[in-house]
């Protein structure tokens, strides 16, 4: 699912100013119900890319390295769920989340703070843990660390009460 942050499409754009008022932005975002947003794992802002960034020579991780990292994470998940009826973290239900998602105490404290401060729902909590587990798998970490949950929380952009 793809959507702009506001009706004019320029909220957060570094090159063109948004023309929308705060009430217009909130009304625009209210068109997507909370229960629908709860069912989407990742909410991210993708800013426009400047020409210089597209044509620059800044080294980036190559596709083969990314593919191998993803394959290793998928292999970890395949092994993890070999006795389950699921194959990936995204398919985990509450039982599997309790069994396989073990954040460190610092990570749990961060999640508790985010839940309280940002008003996340119970469904968002589960999604954050599953995404955090996937980020940990990509990092080849056994436990879900604070940095993994911090990244997962960042992917809940549209759940936040602020604009």
C-alpha positions as CSV (number, residue, x, y, z in Angstrom):
1,X,0.0,0.0,0.0
2,X,1.4,3.4,-0.9
3,X,0.1,6.8,0.2
4,X,1.3,10.3,0.6
5,X,1.6,11.8,4.1
6,X,-0.9,14.5,3.3
7,X,-3.4,15.6,0.6
8,X,-0.9,17.8,-1.3
9,X,1.8,15.1,-1.2
10,X,4.6,17.3,0.0
11,X,4.6,16.6,3.8
12,X,8.2,16.1,4.8
13,X,9.6,16.9,1.3
14,X,12.8,18.8,1.5
15,X,12.3,20.5,-1.9
16,X,8.7,21.7,-1.8
17,X,6.7,22.9,1.2
18,X,3.5,21.2,2.3
19,X,0.4,23.4,1.8
20,X,-1.7,21.5,4.2
21,X,-2.7,22.6,7.7
22,X,-2.4,20.3,10.7
23,X,-6.2,19.7,10.7
24,X,-6.1,18.8,7.0
25,X,-3.2,16.4,7.5
26,X,-5.0,14.7,10.4
27,X,-8.2,14.5,8.4
28,X,-6.3,13.0,5.5
29,X,-4.7,10.4,7.7
30,X,-8.0,9.6,9.5
31,X,-9.3,8.2,6.2
32,X,-7.3,5.1,6.9
33,X,-8.7,3.4,9.9
34,X,-6.6,2.3,12.8
35,X,-7.6,-1.3,12.5
36,X,-6.5,-1.3,8.8
37,X,-3.1,0.3,9.8
38,X,-2.7,-2.3,12.5
39,X,-2.7,-5.0,9.9
40,X,0.2,-3.5,7.9
41,X,3.6,-4.5,9.3
42,X,5.7,-1.6,7.9
43,X,4.8,2.1,7.7
44,X,7.8,4.0,6.3
45,X,8.4,7.4,4.8
46,X,10.2,7.3,1.5
47,X,11.5,10.8,0.7
48,X,12.2,11.9,-2.8
49,X,15.7,11.1,-3.9
50,X,17.9,13.9,-5.2
51,X,19.5,13.6,-8.6
52,X,23.0,13.8,-7.0
53,X,22.2,10.8,-4.8
54,X,21.0,8.8,-7.7
55,X,24.1,9.5,-9.8
56,X,26.6,9.6,-7.0
57,X,29.5,7.3,-6.4
58,X,28.8,6.6,-2.7
59,X,29.3,2.9,-2.2
60,X,26.2,0.9,-1.2
61,X,25.7,-2.7,-0.1
62,X,25.5,-4.7,-3.3
63,X,22.5,-6.8,-4.2
64,X,24.3,-10.1,-3.9
65,X,25.3,-9.3,-0.3
66,X,21.8,-8.3,0.5
67,X,20.4,-11.5,-1.1
68,X,22.8,-13.6,1.0
69,X,21.9,-11.9,4.2
70,X,18.2,-12.4,3.5
71,X,18.7,-16.0,2.6
72,X,20.6,-16.6,5.9
73,X,17.7,-15.0,7.8
74,X,15.2,-17.1,5.9
75,X,17.2,-20.3,6.7
76,X,17.2,-19.3,10.4
77,X,13.4,-19.0,10.3
78,X,13.0,-22.2,8.4
79,X,15.0,-24.0,11.1
80,X,13.2,-22.2,13.9
81,X,9.8,-23.2,12.6
82,X,10.6,-26.7,11.4
83,X,8.1,-28.2,13.9
84,X,5.5,-25.5,13.4
85,X,3.0,-25.0,10.7
86,X,4.5,-21.7,9.6
87,X,7.7,-20.7,7.7
88,X,8.4,-17.1,8.4
89,X,8.3,-14.6,11.3
90,X,5.4,-12.7,9.7
91,X,3.2,-15.8,10.1
92,X,3.7,-16.0,13.8
93,X,0.6,-16.0,16.0
94,X,0.6,-15.0,19.7
95,X,1.8,-18.5,20.8
96,X,4.8,-18.3,18.5
97,X,5.6,-14.7,19.5
98,X,5.8,-15.8,23.1
99,X,7.9,-18.8,22.2
100,X,10.4,-17.1,19.8
101,X,10.5,-13.4,20.4
102,X,12.7,-12.8,23.5
103,X,13.8,-9.1,23.7
104,X,16.5,-8.2,26.2
105,X,15.3,-6.3,29.3
106,X,16.5,-3.0,27.7
107,X,14.6,-3.7,24.5
108,X,11.4,-4.5,26.5
109,X,11.8,-1.2,28.4
110,X,12.1,0.6,25.1
111,X,9.0,-1.1,23.7
112,X,7.0,-0.4,26.9
113,X,8.0,3.3,26.6
114,X,7.0,3.4,22.9
115,X,3.7,1.7,23.7
116,X,2.9,4.2,26.4
117,X,4.2,7.4,24.7
118,X,3.0,6.6,21.1
119,X,-0.3,4.9,21.9
120,X,0.4,1.7,20.0
121,X,-2.3,-0.9,20.0
122,X,-1.9,-4.5,21.1
123,X,-1.8,-5.6,17.5
124,X,1.0,-3.1,16.8
125,X,2.8,-4.5,19.8
126,X,2.8,-8.0,18.2
127,X,3.8,-6.6,14.8
128,X,6.7,-4.7,16.3
129,X,7.9,-7.9,18.0
130,X,7.7,-9.9,14.8
131,X,9.5,-7.2,12.8
132,X,12.1,-6.9,15.6
133,X,12.6,-10.7,15.4
134,X,13.2,-10.4,11.6
135,X,15.6,-7.5,12.1
136,X,17.5,-9.6,14.7
137,X,17.6,-12.5,12.3
138,X,19.1,-10.2,9.6
139,X,21.7,-9.2,12.1
140,X,22.3,-12.9,13.1
141,X,21.4,-12.1,16.7
142,X,19.8,-14.7,18.9
143,X,17.9,-12.2,21.1
144,X,16.0,-9.2,20.1
145,X,18.2,-6.2,21.1
146,X,17.1,-2.6,21.8
147,X,18.4,-1.5,18.4
148,X,16.3,-4.1,16.7
149,X,13.1,-2.9,18.4
150,X,14.1,0.7,17.9
151,X,14.2,0.1,14.2
152,X,10.9,-1.9,14.2
153,X,9.2,0.9,16.1
154,X,10.4,3.4,13.5
155,X,8.4,1.3,10.9
156,X,5.1,2.2,12.7
157,X,5.2,5.8,11.4
158,X,1.4,6.1,10.8
159,X,0.5,4.7,14.3
160,X,2.1,7.7,16.0
161,X,-0.2,10.2,17.6
162,X,2.1,13.1,16.5
163,X,2.4,14.4,12.9
